Every structure is written in structure tokens, then in C-alpha cells.
């Protein structure tokens, strides 16, 4: 178990260059199996899930070389083999399920441990993925504690309408559609920045995709894919995280951001707490001219709200970050998670700091901010941004706090502690058996 110890109360100051978004990097890595040509990827973060996928590639016989200093990854899947009797995809990361389409396309079979996992955000079914595989002509069956997916021949193109705009299901559809000979269309597709980045990578390989960034994607599949070089953008989650850390500690953090076009709604959400975000020359800065304060809505007798749902709504993954701001800001604010059932169960930990938070139901809570807070020992669930949110509150309080079970941070943020120290934070990892 990995814990974070922080001695809070110090304003964060400095510049940060964020890593790439793991939710773009992981599907791109899975997609590389579709080509036999050499590839070079720049800006690959040294995080747990990346290492696990690269281990899978090595197990399958691919050529893999990662320069951890520069984040440059060279891949060549020319001699890759897959034997379902011998090889299984691990269940401990949800992205494993995106290895199924390229394995189906190349070998006609894939085998996955029975229950793919990710952060503990309530029920995350795989039925939408199973339906996509079946729509393209695959068969799915349970066998000896695993899922066995087969294709009796080439994948066949299809049109499909998702029940909801799932990111990984959209990416699995695109992966299947690129391999299928013909035109496939997906309606109610996810359009998050990392989905768009994944699609741009597919286009770089030679795929023909129309509608990137919209809710309807059309893929002309069947073309041979090539190789090439690709550079990842900075992770908008990490950009937002460091901007928020600067704001909650009363500091001044400037963050590299090459895609400010993704930020208008995030900027407006910061403004609800009195934080002004500016973007200039590829850098973003959060400035709070006074104490954090929830802004009063024009409509009387309603609470300020932060509503999170699939893009282009405010991103669900960022909601804990702003709950932390709500705890520290003067005033009351309602937070609404419209996606996950169990994503707000952690907020009782905030009371250990002395925060006043009321859970309305499994999807909504209200922060009554501005109360005096004290250092505390808190426990994080296995949710990346929750561990960070608890750290944010701790970093804003003078004294020693401990965030237990903070290891999920390493799944998305390489050099998290090193970056924090460069901004002036007294923080360290500790481990327990």
C-alpha cells in the first residue's frame, strides 16, 4: 500500500509540463497491433498501465523499446503471435479490452480474464463491448474463468447506435471498423479530447474516419495500415489538476497546454469559485485575485452547480478536483455526477479534515465551504482523481496529513511527487506491507 505524506500550507509556485493522457495513450498502444509497420510514439508516460501493455507486447513477440528519459517508444509488431491456450489479457486494467479488436483482426481470436477492472467508480459493464464485437461478426463465450472472443473470418462492417456515449466502447468500435472491409457508422459516439486524439492517430496510420469530435463517426475500413511517428498532447486532466493545486493553495502555477481549445467549460467552472484561468503562448495559468469564493448565480434561490457528464459536458473525471475547491471556497455548491453510481462515496473522508459535505443521493452532493480545516489521516478509494482531491485539501491545510491508498495516482501521473516538490510542496511517498 502506497501513502502520501504532505506538510501543507505552502502556496505552490512554478511551471509544469504535464504528461500525456493515459486515456489517449492506452487505446493508441492497443491500436498499434493493427499494423505490421514500425512505429515511433513521443511523449509516452512511464505509468503502470503503459508498462503492463508493453509487457503484453513483449510476451506476444513484438519489438518494444521505451526510452524512459525522453518518453519515446519504438514498436514493431511484425513477428507478433497470439495463442489463446497460452496467452491471456490481464483483468486488472480496463484498457485490456481494447486489445481484442486488433487480435481478432490479426489472429481471429482473443482471450481476456473474466472481469476487466479500472477505478472503483461503481458498475462498469462490458456488455456494450460484447455487443460491438458481435455486431462485427465476432462470437463471445465464457471459458475457464475468461472471455473467449472469436471471429470465423474477416470482420464485417456494421452500423451501430450506442446506449450511451462510452469512451472505450467508441474506441473499440473504431478499432473493429478500421479492420472491417467497408463502411461502418457509430451514432452516440464519445467525443472526449482523448477519443479525438486516438482517432487522429488512426488517421495517421492511414485509416479514413469522418466525424472526429462529433457524436457520429463513420469509418471506411479495410485499408492496409502503415507506420509513422506520433506525438501525444498534454493531458487536460493533469493540466487542470495543477491549475487547481495552485488555486487551492493560494499559489501561482503555470502549466504547459498546447490545446486550450478544450478548456472553455473548464475555465468557466474555475470561475464559479473565483478562479480566473488565462491561456497564452502555449501555457495556462490559474489566478485567484482573492480568497476562493463560490460565485452567486443570477437566478435567486438556486445553488451554484457543477454538472458532470460525457463530453462536451464538464468531465466526470475532474469532478473530485472541484469538490476539493468547493470544500475550501466560501459558500455552497452542488456537484452532480451524471455517469457513475458509486463515484461520490468517498466524500465522507472530507469530514476528517473538518469539511461539511452533504450527500443528497448517490449522484449529488453539496459542499458547505469555508469552514476551518485541520490536518488529517484519510483513506482514498481506488480512484485516481479522488486520491488527488484528498491531497489537494491536505496541501491547503497547514500541518501534516496522510492520504492512504494513494497508489492510483501512479496510474495516470508519472513523477507526481517530483513535480509537486518542484512547486515547493513538502511531500513524500511511503509504503506499507
C-alpha positions in Angstrom: 0.0 0.0 0.0 1.4 3.4 -1.0 0.6 6.5 1.0 1.3 10.2 0.5 2.6 12.3 3.4 2.2 16.1 2.9 3.1 19.0 5.1 0.5 21.5 3.8 0.0 25.2 3.9 2.6 26.2 1.3 1.5 28.1 -1.8 2.5 26.2 -4.9 4.6 28.2 -7.4 6.3 27.3 -10.7 6.0 25.8 -14.1 4.9 22.3 -15.0 4.9 20.3 -18.3 2.2 17.6 -17.9 2.4 14.1 -19.2 0.2 12.7 -21.9 -3.3 11.5 -21.2 -3.3 7.8 -20.3 -6.8 7.6 -21.8 -5.3 8.5 -25.1 -2.0 6.6 -24.8 -3.6 3.2 -23.9 -6.0 2.9 -26.8 -3.3 4.1 -29.1 -1.0 1.4 -27.8 -3.7 -1.2 -28.4 -4.3 0.1 -31.9 -0.6 -0.3 -32.8 -1.2 -4.1 -33.1 -3.3 -3.4 -36.2 -0.1 -2.6 -38.3 3.0 -4.6 -39.0 4.9 -1.5 -39.8 7.4 0.2 -37.4 6.1 3.0 -35.2 7.6 5.7 -33.0 5.5 7.4 -30.3 6.7 10.5 -28.5 5.6 11.6 -25.0 4.7 8.2 -23.7 4.3 8.4 -19.9 6.1 6.0 -17.6 2.9 4.8 -15.8 1.8 1.4 -14.5 -0.8 0.6 -17.3 1.7 1.5 -20.1 4.3 -0.8 -18.6 1.7 -3.6 -18.4 0.6 -3.3 -22.0 4.3 -3.2 -23.1 4.8 -6.4 -21.1 2.0 -7.9 -23.1 3.6 -6.9 -26.4 6.9 -8.5 -25.3 5.1 -11.7 -24.3 3.5 -11.8 -27.8 6.9 -11.4 -29.5 6.7 -7.7 -30.5 9.8 -5.5 -30.6 9.5 -2.9 -27.9 11.9 -0.2 -26.9 11.0 2.6 -24.5 13.4 5.5 -23.7 12.1 6.4 -20.3 14.1 9.6 -20.2 12.6 11.1 -23.4 9.3 9.2 -23.4 10.0 7.9 -26.9 8.6 4.4 -27.7 9.6 2.3 -30.7 7.3 -0.5 -31.6 7.2 -3.2 -34.3 4.6 -5.9 -34.3 5.9 -7.8 -37.4 6.6 -11.0 -35.5 3.7 -10.9 -33.0 1.9 -14.1 -32.3 -1.2 -14.9 -30.1 -2.1 -18.4 -28.8 -5.4 -18.4 -26.8 -4.3 -21.6 -25.0 -1.2 -19.8 -23.7 -1.9 -16.1 -23.7 -4.5 -14.2 -21.7 -5.0 -10.5 -21.4 -4.9 -9.3 -17.8 -8.1 -8.2 -16.0 -6.5 -5.6 -13.7 -6.8 -2.7 -16.2 -9.8 -1.9 -18.2 -7.9 -1.0 -21.3 -7.1 -4.7 -21.9 -10.5 -5.0 -23.6 -9.2 -2.7 -26.4 -6.6 -5.3 -27.4 -9.4 -7.6 -28.5 -10.2 -5.9 -31.9 -6.6 -6.0 -33.2 -6.2 -9.6 -32.0 -9.4 -10.5 -33.7 -8.3 -8.8 -36.9 -4.9 -10.5 -37.0 -5.4 -13.9 -35.3 -9.2 -14.4 -35.3 -9.2 -14.9 -31.5 -8.6 -13.1 -28.2 -8.8 -14.3 -24.6 -9.5 -11.9 -21.7 -9.7 -12.5 -18.0 -13.3 -12.6 -16.9 -13.7 -9.2 -15.3 -11.9 -6.2 -16.6 -11.3 -3.6 -14.0 -10.5 0.1 -13.6 -11.1 2.7 -11.0 -13.8 1.8 -8.4 -16.5 4.0 -10.0 -19.5 1.7 -9.5 -20.7 -0.8 -12.0 -18.9 -0.6 -15.3 -20.4 -3.3 -17.5 -18.7 -4.9 -20.6 -21.9 -5.7 -22.4 -21.6 -2.7 -24.7 -18.2 -4.0 -25.8 -19.6 -7.6 -26.3 -22.3 -6.1 -28.5 -19.8 -4.3 -30.6 -17.7 -7.4 -31.1 -20.9 -9.3 -32.1 -22.1 -6.6 -34.5 -18.8 -7.0 -36.4 -19.2 -10.8 -36.6 -17.4 -12.0 -33.5 -18.6 -14.6 -31.0 -18.2 -14.2 -27.3 -18.3 -17.0 -24.8 -17.1 -17.7 -21.2 -14.5 -20.4 -20.8 -12.4 -21.3 -17.7 -12.6 -18.0 -15.9 -12.1 -15.9 -19.1 -13.9 -14.5 -22.1 -13.1 -16.0 -25.4 -13.8 -13.9 -28.4 -13.6 -15.4 -31.9 -14.1 -14.4 -35.5 -14.7 -17.0 -38.1 -13.5 -14.8 -40.9 -12.7 -11.1 -41.6 -14.7 -8.6 -39.5 -17.8 -7.4 -41.3 -18.8 -3.6 -41.4 -21.8 -2.5 -39.5 -23.9 0.5 -38.2 -24.5 0.8 -34.5 -26.1 3.1 -32.0 -24.7 3.1 -28.5 -26.9 3.1 -25.5 -24.7 5.8 -24.0 -21.5 7.6 -25.2 -18.9 5.3 -23.8 -15.3 6.2 -24.4 -13.8 2.7 -24.6 -16.8 1.3 -26.5 -16.4 4.0 -29.1 -12.7 3.2 -29.4 -13.4 -0.5 -29.7 -15.9 0.3 -32.5 -13.3 2.3 -34.4 -10.7 -0.4 -34.0 -13.1 -3.1 -35.3 -14.3 -0.8 -38.1 -10.8 0.0 -39.4 -10.2 -3.7 -39.7 -13.6 -4.4 -41.4 -13.7 -4.1 -45.2 -16.4 -1.5 -45.8 -18.2 1.4 -44.2 -19.2 1.4 -40.6 -21.1 4.2 -38.7 -21.4 4.7 -35.0 -24.1 7.0 -33.5 -23.9 8.4 -30.0 -20.1 8.1 -30.1 -18.0 9.6 -27.3 -16.1 12.7 -28.3 -13.7 13.4 -25.4 -10.3 15.0 -26.3 -8.6 11.7 -25.8 -11.0 9.9 -28.2 -10.2 12.6 -30.8 -6.5 12.1 -30.2 -6.9 8.4 -30.6 -8.8 8.9 -33.9 -6.1 11.3 -35.2 -3.6 8.5 -34.5 -5.7 6.1 -36.6 -5.8 8.6 -39.4 -2.0 8.9 -39.2 -1.8 5.2 -39.8 -4.0 5.5 -42.9 -7.5 5.0 -41.5 -10.3 7.0 -43.1 -12.5 8.4 -40.3 -15.1 11.2 -40.7 -16.9 12.9 -37.8 -14.0 13.1 -35.3 -15.1 15.1 -32.3 -18.8 14.6 -33.0 -21.4 12.1 -31.9 -21.5 10.3 -35.2 -18.3 8.6 -36.6 -18.0 7.0 -40.0 -15.1 4.7 -40.8 -14.1 3.4 -44.2 -12.3 0.2 -43.2 -10.2 -2.5 -44.9 -7.2 -0.4 -46.0 -3.8 -1.6 -45.1 -2.3 0.5 -42.2 1.2 1.9 -42.3 3.6 3.1 -39.7 5.0 6.5 -38.7 5.6 8.9 -35.8 3.0 10.4 -33.4 3.3 12.9 -30.6 0.8 13.0 -27.7 -0.8 16.1 -26.4 -0.6 17.1 -22.7 -3.3 15.5 -20.5 -6.1 18.0 -19.9 -6.8 16.2 -16.6 -3.3 16.9 -15.4 -3.3 20.5 -16.7 -6.5 21.1 -14.7 -5.1 19.3 -11.6 -2.0 21.5 -11.3 -4.0 24.7 -12.0 -6.4 23.7 -9.2 -3.5 22.9 -6.9 -2.1 26.4 -7.4 -5.5 27.9 -6.8 -6.4 25.9 -3.6 -3.0 26.7 -2.0 -3.1 30.4 -3.0 -0.1 30.0 -5.2 0.7 30.6 -8.9 1.2 27.6 -11.1 1.7 27.9 -14.9 1.1 24.7 -16.9 2.1 23.8 -20.5 -1.1 23.4 -22.6 -1.0 23.0 -26.4 -4.8 22.5 -26.7 -6.5 25.4 -24.9 -9.5 24.9 -27.2 -10.6 22.1 -24.8 -10.9 24.4 -21.9 -13.7 26.9 -22.3 -16.1 25.0 -20.0 -13.3 24.0 -17.6 -12.3 27.7 -17.4 -15.9 28.7 -16.6 -16.1 26.1 -13.9 -13.0 27.5 -12.3 -14.7 30.9 -12.4 -17.5 29.6 -10.3 -15.0 29.5 -7.4 -13.5 32.9 -8.2 -10.5 31.5 -10.1 -9.5 33.2 -13.4 -7.7 31.0 -16.0 -5.7 32.5 -18.8 -4.1 30.9 -21.8 -1.1 32.5 -23.6 1.7 31.2 -25.8 1.0 27.5 -25.1 0.8 28.0 -21.3 -2.2 28.1 -18.9 -2.3 29.9 -15.6 -4.9 30.0 -12.8 -5.1 33.2 -10.8 -7.3 33.9 -7.8 -7.5 37.6 -7.0 -8.8 37.0 -3.5 -9.9 34.0 -1.3 -11.8 31.2 -3.0 -15.4 32.1 -3.1 -18.4 30.4 -4.7 -20.0 32.8 -7.1 -23.7 33.6 -6.6 -26.0 32.6 -9.6 -28.0 35.3 -11.3 -31.1 33.2 -10.6 -32.0 33.7 -6.9 -32.8 30.8 -4.6 -30.7 28.2 -6.5 -27.3 26.7 -5.7 -24.3 27.1 -7.9 -23.9 23.8 -9.7 -21.1 21.8 -11.3 -22.8 19.1 -13.5 -20.5 16.4 -14.9 -21.4 14.1 -17.8 -19.9 12.8 -21.0 -18.1 15.4 -23.2 -18.8 18.1 -24.1 -20.2 18.4 -20.6 -17.8 19.1 -17.8 -15.6 16.0 -17.5 -16.7 13.5 -14.8 -13.1 12.6 -14.0 -12.4 16.2 -12.9 -15.4 16.4 -10.5 -13.4 15.4 -7.4 -10.9 18.2 -8.1 -13.6 20.8 -8.0 -15.2 19.2 -4.9 -11.9 19.9 -3.2 -12.2 23.6 -4.3 -15.8 23.7 -3.1 -14.7 22.5 0.4 -12.2 25.4 0.6 -14.3 28.1 -1.0 -16.6 30.4 0.9 -20.2 29.5 0.0 -22.2 26.5 -1.0 -22.1 24.4 -4.2 -23.9 21.4 -5.6 -21.9 18.7 -7.5 -23.7 16.3 -9.8 -22.1 13.2 -11.3 -24.5 12.0 -14.0 -22.5 9.0 -15.0 -21.2 6.7 -12.2 -23.3 5.3 -9.3 -20.5 4.9 -6.7 -18.2 7.8 -7.5 -19.2 10.1 -4.6 -19.0 7.5 -1.8 -15.5 8.8 -0.8 -16.7 12.3 0.4 -17.1 11.2 4.0 -13.3 11.3 4.2 -13.5 15.0 3.7 -15.2 15.3 7.1 -12.0 14.1 8.7 -10.5 17.4 7.7 -13.5 19.2 9.3 -15.3 19.8 6.0 -19.0 20.0 5.8 -20.4 17.9 2.9 -23.9 16.6 2.4 -24.7 13.7 0.1 -28.1 14.2 -1.4 -28.1 10.9 -3.3 -25.6 8.6 -5.0 -25.1 11.2 -7.8 -25.3 14.6 -6.0 -23.6 16.3 -3.0 -23.4 19.8 -1.6 -20.3 21.4 -0.1 -20.7 24.0 2.6 -17.3 25.6 2.2 -15.1 28.0 4.1 -15.1 26.1 7.4 -11.8 25.9 9.3 -10.0 22.7 8.4 -7.3 20.6 10.2 -4.7 18.1 9.0 -6.0 14.5 9.0 -5.3 10.9 8.0 -7.7 9.9 5.2 -8.2 6.9 3.0 -8.7 7.0 -0.7 -10.7 4.5 -2.8 -9.1 3.2 -5.9 -10.0 6.3 -7.9 -7.2 8.4 -9.4 -8.7 11.9 -9.1 -10.2 11.2 -5.6 -6.7 10.5 -4.3 -5.6 13.8 -5.8 -8.6 15.7 -4.4 -7.9 14.5 -0.9 -4.2 15.5 -1.4 -5.4 18.9 -2.6 -7.3 19.6 0.5 -4.4 18.4 2.7 -1.9 20.6 0.8 -4.1 23.6 1.5 -4.0 23.0 5.3 -1.0 23.9 7.4 0.3 20.7 9.1 1.0 17.1 8.4 -1.7 15.0 6.6 -1.6 11.5 5.2 -3.5 10.1 2.2 -3.5 6.3 2.5 -4.0 4.1 -0.6 -2.9 6.8 -2.9 -1.2 4.4 -5.4 -3.9 5.0 -8.1 -2.2 8.4 -8.8 0.7 6.5 -10.3 -1.7 5.1 -13.0 -2.1 8.5 -14.6 0.6 10.9 -13.2 4.3 9.9 -13.6 6.6 12.0 -11.4 3.7 13.3 -9.4 5.6 13.8 -6.3 8.7 15.1 -8.1 6.5 17.7 -9.9 4.9 18.8 -6.6 8.3 19.2 -5.0 9.4 21.4 -7.8 6.5 23.6 -7.0 7.5 23.9 -3.3 5.5 21.1 -1.7 6.9 19.1 1.2 5.5 15.6 0.2 6.8 12.1 0.0 5.6 8.5 -0.8 5.6 5.9 2.0 4.8 2.2 1.7 3.3 -0.4 4.0 3.1 -4.1 3.7 
